[in-house]
Amino acid sequence: MSKKDILNKLKKKHPQININQLSQIYEKFIELISKALLDNKRIEIRSFGIFYTNIQKARISRNPKTGEKINTPEKKTIHF
């Protein structure tokens, strides 16, 4: 689903709210989720899902084309 699809559905459900206001609400919502994930916080939206971060340890992986070994550094991943 794209941002446009979400805004259109919200507009149908709440016709009294201006599309620009809905867009601002959407942007703020995404910003709050992003900031929380950057702070390693867990976000639970009831009846929808849970967002959380996980640290993927550094490892040695392989390039699928060449089979060459590659050092993959530690990184933070987002799970839903």
N, C-alpha and C positions, 0 to 999 in steps of 0.2 A: 504494500500500500504506500502510495506517495503522500507527501505533505498536502498536495492539492486534494487528493481523495479524502483525507482525514478532515480537512477544512470544509469540504463540501458536505460531508456527512454531519459534521457539527452544525453547519448552517441550516440543514434540513431539520435537525432536532431542536435547534434554538434559533428560530428566525428573527427573534427580537434583538439578537446580538450582531453587530456590524462585523463584516468579514475581516476588516482590519484589526478589530479587537480580538477576534478569534485567532488571527495570525500571531498577534502579540502574546496571547495566552499560550499558544502552542510553542512559540520560541522560548518563552520563560520556562515552561515545563521541561523542554529538552535541555535547557541550560542548567536547571536544578538537578536533573538526573546526571548530567555530565560532571558537574562539580562534586556531587556526592560520590560518584564512582572514582574520581581522581583522588578523593580523600579516603578511599578504600571502605566506603560505607555500603551497606546492603540496602537495597530499595525493594520494598514489597508493595505491590499494588494489588489489593485484594480482588479476587475474581479475574485477575489478568495474568500476573506472573511476578517473578523475582529477578532482579538484576544484581549481580555481584561480580567482584573481581577475584582473580586467582593469579598466583605467580607461577609461571611455567619455568622450571629450572633450566639452566644452561645445559646443553647436550651436544653430542656429535650426531649430525644427521647426514643424509645422503642426497645429492642432486639426482633427481629421478632420470634425467636425460643421460648423464655421464657416469653416474655411480660414484662420483667423487665425494669424499668426506668433507663436510662443512661444519665448522663450529657455529652453533646457533646460540646466541647470548640469552641470558635470562630476560624474560619479558612479562608484562602484565597483560592478562587477557580478560575479556568481559564475557560473562555467561548469562544466559536468560533461562 
